[in-house]
Amino acid sequence: MTRSSGTRIECAVTLGRRKRTDTIGGSSDQAMLLNRIEQTLGQGPCIDALDSGRPVLLHDAQASPQWGDYCGALCVAGMRSTLGVPMELEQDSAAVLNFFAPTPGTFTPDAVADALTFAGMAGKALQVAIRIPTLNEAAEDLDAAMESRSVINRACGVIISQNRCTHDEAFRILRKASNDRNQKLRELAQSLVDGVGAHKTPV
């Protein structure tokens, strides 16, 4: 973008997931700071591009009637024009490349076209980067669910041995005790299993 415009361009990336926005990278500390200012104020081209899914251009922060607080902060930081370009991600995520320039009118139609091309390529890389931790989180959730199920099954085994009942009946007894004590089912099951090992009074 710097080469195509002939002006030093800064860039930062805003990622929106689960109703939260975060600055996840930038070409400099200044770019990341400017991006966070926009997120804090809740106004600006990047925020609008994130909401609309369309590119949003600010030609001149000093002359624009929009986003008064943001434009003021931008001018103080020595930036006059910005361009927010959305990237195509998975359904539960959205991201925007936020470009900053020190001069007004920097983002010509040709510069915008270059930004759109770059956003298309960067979006594919970001999709992969997001997918990896998402898969890791899913695997961790599955492990936790399996561990919880194992503890509950062991607790049901204790109840079966003590009450000579079926597995379904044992689970109902455990669930009723959980409700009566206002205690999570897994926590109660773990305490029951631990209690048997320590020879405590059974449920």
Steps between C-alpha positions, in 0.01 A plus 500: 500500500792734572649427157172543314409827672845654529422581865594317818195288588441338838266203541337310786262206518178496702344163573139470614394175669223419746389864523851618585755691293876484544804641322696188412789650305638807332784641293617712795418588860340821372268308266389271782445799730287677238301183447434464873391863524233431240384192689487693828301785347275256312504713185697526178546335160626173647199464732260581216676258263481228766126557542411541133743258335587772245808722457471837675720797407584816692650748250600772744462482878537878527207573267267205566166559679501135615649339808594825674690352796683250284598757235634727774714221645620405152616854421680530834686178408608652167270294279249651259341215303403141573354205316324203661485187282312191626645152456287194430517254792289226656140578596576563870794735428564824316816701443602832350831632367524860615737716293627841623664777296645836612362691203139558388369331186769233506265212430419550133286246308820319397623488859161368616514230230847398624370487857210276397738261323728485801207450739384204293840331536544592865151374582590148385807494726299637792234231453764232554647685800156521663404142418801349683418635850131432438577134434724491808219647712256241364743220585545636853122526544461140382769380742331684786160353408643147485673546835179632655302205360758256638475648852119490487505138384733406787272677747201313357695176551546588867126567537412175320721300736347667804134495394487201263325705234530549125729756336203721408375492860849579629525798267162630617614471863820691416314769308246546783781535752664756269178703483430473873852619587514759222829346396626426151448139398864441414621653830260283702603191305867574564442554872307171518780308327761669721288433808484130431878491474527677836223287657260793535125465549339431160232713338 
